[in-house]
């Protein structure tokens, strides 16, 4: 996993911001962001080298939350040509390798779209396809509406990429009035530098960044 290298002054700055000191499991959801074969399996065009190392921590968090009545959700980055989910026209220029590879690897039914085999899933888990980096906009998925129907007020963010889909989803969750815990050692970026830069930015203004062990303590010590 990425070595976490946050400055000492982060903790002091965080004192000015709310912290998640207790989790009520039944109103908490674990978001496992884009842990798909395209991003996790070796040899893929966009393998995130350390993503596979986060899977055990994601499984531990999922198991603990399920056991206390929480909701586990696997998000899948999904390419579509159907509006309103289609990638905007300006993003599909002739030099956009992202679009061409995504169309091949991340369309529903493609092998790269599948969840990584190492994820431990249960029948009550949700799988939600998203069409933007963040899962929360209405042209990305119906996640927000589903969370509200389920009575969820807190989300735990895990997955990849730390500084793209995970950070985007975490920020939008906060802007949508959810409490957000971001798992520093259950998320992965392409480099240590990008991972730590994202954690720093998130911790300073947006969400409560914690390691897996602390989040497990919050789940297991809090009310169901």
C-alpha positions in Angstrom: 0.0 0.0 0.0 1.0 3.6 -0.3 3.2 5.0 2.4 1.2 7.8 4.1 3.2 11.0 4.3 1.1 13.8 5.7 2.7 16.8 7.4 2.4 17.0 11.2 0.4 20.2 10.9 -2.5 18.4 9.3 -3.8 17.2 12.7 -3.7 20.8 14.0 -5.5 22.2 11.1 -8.1 19.5 11.3 -9.1 20.7 14.7 -11.0 23.5 13.1 -13.2 21.1 11.1 -15.8 18.5 12.2 -14.6 14.9 12.7 -16.6 11.7 12.4 -16.3 10.5 16.0 -19.0 7.8 15.8 -20.6 5.7 13.1 -24.1 4.4 13.2 -23.7 1.3 11.0 -27.3 1.1 9.7 -27.1 4.6 8.3 -23.5 4.1 6.9 -22.5 2.9 3.4 -19.1 1.7 2.2 -18.4 2.9 -1.3 -15.8 0.7 -3.1 -15.0 2.9 -6.1 -14.0 1.3 -9.4 -12.2 -1.8 -8.1 -12.7 -3.3 -11.5 -10.5 -5.6 -13.6 -9.5 -2.7 -15.8 -7.9 -0.9 -12.9 -6.8 -3.7 -10.7 -5.8 -6.7 -12.7 -2.1 -6.9 -13.8 -1.5 -6.3 -17.5 -4.5 -4.1 -18.0 -3.9 -0.8 -20.1 -4.6 1.2 -16.9 -3.6 -1.0 -14.0 -3.2 0.9 -10.7 -0.2 -0.9 -9.2 -1.1 -0.6 -5.6 -4.9 -1.0 -6.0 -4.8 -4.8 -5.5 -3.0 -4.2 -2.2 -6.0 -2.3 -0.9 -8.5 -5.1 -1.5 -8.0 -6.9 1.8 -8.7 -3.7 3.7 -11.8 -3.1 1.6 -13.0 -6.6 2.4 -12.4 -6.1 6.1 -14.4 -2.9 6.1 -17.2 -4.4 4.1 -17.4 -7.5 6.4 -17.5 -5.3 9.5 -20.1 -3.0 8.2 -22.4 -5.8 6.8 -22.2 -7.5 10.2 -23.7 -4.5 11.9 -26.4 -3.8 9.3 -24.6 -1.3 7.1 -24.7 -1.1 3.3 -21.9 -2.1 1.0 -21.8 -0.6 -2.5 -19.5 -1.5 -5.4 -19.3 1.3 -7.9 -18.2 0.5 -11.5 -16.9 3.1 -13.9 -19.0 2.6 -17.0 -18.7 4.0 -20.5 -21.9 4.7 -22.5 -22.9 6.4 -25.7 -26.5 6.9 -24.4 -27.5 10.3 -23.1 -27.4 11.7 -20.4 -24.6 9.3 -19.5 -22.5 9.7 -22.7 -19.1 11.3 -22.4 -19.5 14.9 -23.6 -18.6 15.6 -27.2 -15.7 17.9 -26.3 -14.0 15.1 -24.4 -14.0 12.8 -27.4 -11.5 14.4 -29.6 -9.3 12.3 -32.0 -6.4 12.4 -29.4 -8.5 11.2 -26.5 -7.0 7.8 -25.7 -9.2 7.8 -22.5 -12.4 7.6 -24.5 -11.2 5.0 -27.0 -9.8 2.7 -24.3 -12.9 3.2 -22.0 -15.2 2.3 -24.9 -13.3 -0.9 -25.3 -12.7 -1.8 -21.7 -15.4 -0.2 -19.6 -18.6 -0.8 -21.5 -21.1 -3.0 -19.6 -20.3 -6.6 -20.5 -16.6 -6.0 -21.3 -14.1 -8.0 -19.2 -12.4 -4.9 -17.8 -15.8 -3.7 -16.5 -16.1 -6.6 -14.1 -15.3 -6.3 -10.4 -11.9 -7.6 -9.3 -12.2 -11.3 -8.4 -10.6 -10.7 -4.9 -13.5 -8.6 -3.7 -15.6 -10.5 -1.2 -19.3 -9.8 -2.0 -22.6 -10.7 -0.4 -26.1 -10.9 -1.9 -27.3 -7.8 -0.1 -24.5 -5.6 -1.6 -25.3 -3.1 -4.3 -23.5 -2.8 -7.6 -24.0 0.7 -9.1 -22.7 1.7 -12.5 -21.5 5.3 -12.7 -20.7 7.3 -15.8 -18.7 10.2 -14.4 -15.7 10.4 -12.1 -18.0 11.2 -9.2 -21.0 8.9 -8.6 -23.2 11.6 -7.3 -24.3 13.8 -10.3 -27.6 12.8 -11.9 -25.8 12.1 -15.2 -23.5 9.7 -13.5 -25.8 7.4 -11.5 -28.8 7.2 -9.2 -26.6 6.6 -6.1 -27.7 9.7 -4.2 -31.4 8.8 -4.6 -30.8 5.2 -3.5 -28.8 6.3 -0.5 -31.6 8.7 0.6 -34.2 5.9 0.2 -32.0 3.6 2.3 -31.6 6.3 5.0 -27.9 6.6 4.6 -26.3 9.7 6.1 -22.6 8.7 6.2 -20.3 7.1 3.5 -16.9 5.5 3.8 -14.9 5.9 0.6 -12.4 3.3 -0.6 -11.1 2.2 -4.1 -9.3 3.9 -6.9 -8.1 6.3 -8.2 -7.5 8.2 -4.9 -7.1 11.6 -6.7 -9.8 11.1 -9.4 -13.0 9.0 -8.8 -12.5 8.6 -5.1 -11.8 12.2 -4.4 -14.5 13.4 -6.8 -17.1 11.1 -5.1 -16.0 12.1 -1.6 -16.2 15.9 -2.4 -19.7 15.5 -4.0 -20.9 13.4 -1.1 -19.9 16.2 1.3 -21.6 18.7 -0.9 -24.7 16.5 -0.9 -24.8 16.7 3.0 -23.3 13.2 3.8 -20.7 12.7 6.4 -17.6 11.3 4.7 -14.8 9.1 6.0 -12.0 8.5 3.5 -9.9 5.4 4.0 -6.2 6.4 3.5 -5.0 2.8 3.2 -7.9 1.4 1.3 -7.5 3.7 -1.7 -4.8 3.8 -4.4 -3.4 6.2 -7.0 -0.9 5.7 -9.7 1.9 7.2 -7.6 2.6 7.8 -3.9 2.9 11.5 -4.6 -0.6 11.7 -6.1 -2.1 9.6 -3.3 -0.7 11.8 -0.6 -1.5 15.1 -2.4 -5.1 14.0 -2.6 -5.2 12.9 1.1 -3.7 16.3 2.1 -6.2 18.3 0.1 -9.2 16.2 1.3 -8.1 16.3 5.0 -7.6 20.1 5.0 -11.1 21.1 3.9 -13.4 18.3 2.9 -13.5 15.0 4.7 -12.3 12.9 7.7 -9.3 10.9 6.4 -8.5 7.8 8.5 -6.7 4.5 8.2 -8.7 1.2 8.1 -8.0 0.3 11.7 -9.5 3.5 13.0 -12.6 3.1 10.8 -13.1 -0.5 12.0 -13.0 0.8 15.5 -15.7 3.4 14.7 -17.9 0.7 13.1 -17.4 -1.9 15.9 -17.8 0.6 18.8 -20.7 2.5 17.4 -24.4 1.8 17.6 -26.0 -0.3 15.0 
